[in-house]
Amino acid sequence: MKYIRHQFEVMKAVALVTYKEWSAYRTHSMVSIFVGPVYFIVQYFIWTSAYGGKAEINGMQLSQIITYFGASTLIGYLTMDFADWNLQMLIQTGKFLTFSLRPIHHRFFAFSQKVGHRFLGLLFEFIPCYLIFSLLFGVEMIPKRIGWTLLSVAFAFLMNFYVHYILGMTAFWFIQSSGIRRVFDLLSGVFSGAFIPLVFFPEAVQRVLFFLPFPYMSYVPAMVFTGEFHLAGINMPIPTIVGLQGIAVGVVIILSELIYKASMHHFNGVGV
C-alpha cells in the first residue's frame, strides 16, 4: 500500500510539472477547438451526402455515424500520445542515459507525463469541443453506456501509450526511427477508424483487424460510446468487446516489457 501511494505521488508530481510546462503553450492546444469542429463539419456533409436518405449503410444509421465521429474526435483528445517522439529524442541525444541514474522507470515517467499532458487536453480541447458539438451542432454527445465508455476510453488511453512507447523503443536499434513512426501513423489513421468506420472495409480486412492494436485505440471506444458494436459481421455485446479490448491492452503491456528488457540489453551492449 505504501509503495502504491508513493508511486501515485510520483505520478502526480510529474503530471503536474508536465501540465505547468505545456500550459505555457496552451494556445497550441486551443487550435484544436477550431480544427476539431471543422473536421466534424466536413465529415457531417460527406456522410449526409453518402447516405442520401438511406436508413443505414453497413449496419450504421446516419445519426450513429455523426455521433461516432463526434465521439472519435473527443476521445482522440483524451488518448493522444507523444511517447514515441519523446523517447526517440532522448535516445538520439543521449539523454536517456540519465534515467539509469534516477530512481524511476522511464516508462512510468513517460506515462505520468502523458497524464499531465492529457489533463491539459481535457481542459482546453475536450471540454470546449464537447460544448461546441452539443450546443452548436446539436449532437447528442452523451454515451449510451457511460460506465463501459469510461472503461473503454481508459483502455484506449493505455493502448495508445504502450503502442507508441514500443515504437519509440525502435530507436534503440534504428537511431532514426521517424520513418517507422510515420508509417505507423498512416496505418493507425486508416485502420483505427479515425478516418472511416471500420465496418466500411472488406469483411476479410475487418476480421484481421481484431488481432491488431488499431481498432482498440479509437474504433472500439467510439462504438462503445454509441452503444453498439459490430465488426466483420459480428454484433458483440458492449461488455464483451470492452473485455476483449482489456485483453488486447494486457498483451501489449507484456510485449512492451519484453521489448524494453531487450532494448536495455542492446543499449548496455553497444553503449548507444
N, C-alpha and C positions, 0 to 999 in steps of 0.2 A: 504494500500500500504506500509506503514511504517512497519507494522507487517511482511508482506511478505519479505520485504528487510532485516529485522532483522533475520528472520528465514533462509534466504539464506546465510547471513553472518555467522551464527552459523554453518550451514551445511558445508560451505566452510572451516571454521576453523577446525572442527572435521575431515573432509575428508583429509585435508592437513596434520594434525598430524598423522592420520592413515597411509597415504601414506608414510610419512617420517619414521614412525616406521617400517612398513613392508618392505620398500625399503632396510633396513639393511639386510633383509633375502631374497633379490630378487633372489638369486641363487635357492631358493626353487621353485619360480615361473618359473624360466627358465628351470627347469626339464621338464615342460610341452612342451617345444619346441621339446623334444625328444619323450615324451610319446604320444602326440597328433598325430604326423605323423606315429608312429609305429602302433597305434590303427587304423589309417586310412588305412595303407597298409594292415593290417590284414582283415579289412572289404572289401577292394577292391578285394583281392584274393578270399575271401569267396563268395562274391556276383557274381563275374565274373564266378566262378565255378558253382554257383547255377543257374545262368541264362542259361549257356551252349548254347549260341547262340539264345535263345528265345528273341523275340521282347520285351515282357513285361510280368510281373507277378503281379497279383492282381492290375492291373491298373498302375503300375510303370515301366518305362523303366530303363534299366541298368544305362544309363547316369544320370537319375534323382536320382537313388539310390546313386550313387557316390557323386553327388552334395549334396544330403540330409545329408550324413554322414560328409562331409566336413563342411557344414553349422552347423550341430548339434554340432560338436566339437568346432567350433569357437564361437557359441552362448553360449555354456557352459562356456567358459572363461569369458564372459561378465556378466553372470547371476548367477554364482556360489555363494552360500551363506553359512555363518557360524553363523548366528544369534542364532540358537538354541543352539549350543555348548557354545557360549559366555554367553547367558542368564542363562543356566544351571549352569555354573561355578560361576556366580555372586550370584545366589540363594544358591548354596551349601556352598559357603564360607562366606555368609552373607554380601557380599559387595554390594548387590543390595540395601540394606537399605540406603546407602549413596546417592542414586539417589533421594530419597524422600526429600533430603535437597538441591538438585540442581534445578535451575530454567530452567530445560529442561526435557521433557518427555523422558524416557529411550528408547522407541521405535524409536523416532526421532533421538536420539543419535546413536542407533544401525544402523539405515538406513544411517545416514551420514558416519558412519564407513564403511559400505558396499560401498558407493560411492567412497571413497578414496581407498579402497582395490581393487575394480574392475577397477579403473583407472590405478592402477599398473598392473593389469592383462591385460588391453588393451595394454600397452606399452611392457610388457615382455612376454606375452603369445599370445594374439590375433594377433598383427601385424606380429611378426616373423612367426607364423604358417600360417597366411594368405599368406605370401610371399612364404612359402615352398609349400603350396597346389597349388598356382597359377603358380609359376615359375618352381618348380622342378617336380611336378606331372602333370602340365598342365591342372588342373581342372578349369573350368570357375566359379570363385567364385564371380561373380557379380550378385546381386539379380535381379530377373526379374521385381519386383515392389519395387524399393528402398524405397519410402516413406512408403508404407504399411509394409515393412520388418522392418524398423526402429521402427515404432509404435508397431509392434508385439513383437519385442525384448524388448522394454521398458515395455510392459505389462508383458512379461515373467520375466523381472528383478523384477518387483513389486510382481508378483505371488510367485516367489521363496522366496523373503524376507518375505512376510507376512505368508506364509505357514510354513517356518522354525521358524519364531518368535512364531507362535502358538504352534509349537512343543516344543520350549523352555519353554513356559509358563506351560507345563505339570509338570515341576519341582516344581511348587508351591504346587502341590498335591502329586507328586511322586518325592521325593528329588533326587533320582537317576533315571533319565529318559533316560539314554543312550540306554536301551533296546528298548524303543519306537522309538528312533531315528534310530537305526539300522534296525528295521523292516520297517520303512518308507523309508529309503534309498534304501532298497531292492525293495520295491514296486515301488518307484519312478523310479529306474533304468529300471525296466521291463515295466511299464505302461506309462512312459513319452516318450517312443520312442527312448531312448538313445541307447539301445542295438539292437533293431529291429523296423522297421517302424510299426506303429500300424495297418496298413492295412493287416498285415500278421496274426493277431489274428482272432479268430472266430468272425463272424459278431455280435453275441449276446454280446460278450465282448466289441467290438467296440462301440456299442450303449450305454452301461453302462458308458464307459469312457467319453462320452460327459458331464456327470454330476459329474465327479471327477476333481480335480485340475491338475492331472498329465499331460494330453496332452497339457495343456496351458503353461506348464513350458519348454517344449522342442519341442515336435512334431509339434505343430501349427506354431511357428516361423520358424522352419526348412522347413516346407512345403510351407509357405508363401515365403520364400527365393527362393524356386524352381519355384514359380509362379503358382502352382496348389495346390488345397486342396481337398482331398476326404477321407472319413472315414465312415464306416458302410454302404457302397454303396451310399453315398450321395456326389455328386460333388458340393461343395459350393463355390460361388464367394469369392475372397480374401477379399473384404471389409466386407462381411457378417461374415466370420469366425473371422476376427480381431475384429469386433464389438462384437461378442459373447465372445471372449477372454476378451475384456474390461469389459463386464457384469460380467464374472466369477471373474475377479480381484476385482470388486466392492463388490461382495458378500463376498469374502474372507476378504476384508478390514473391512466390517461391522462385520463379525464374529470375527475377531481379536480384535476389540474394545469391543465387548460384553464379550469375554473371558478375556480380560485384566481387565475389571471392576470387573468381578467375581474373578479373581486372586487377585486383590488388597483387596477385602473384605475378602478373605481367608487369605491372608498374614497378614492383620491387626488383624484378628480374632484370629489366632493361634500364631502370633509372630514368624514366621519362621525366 
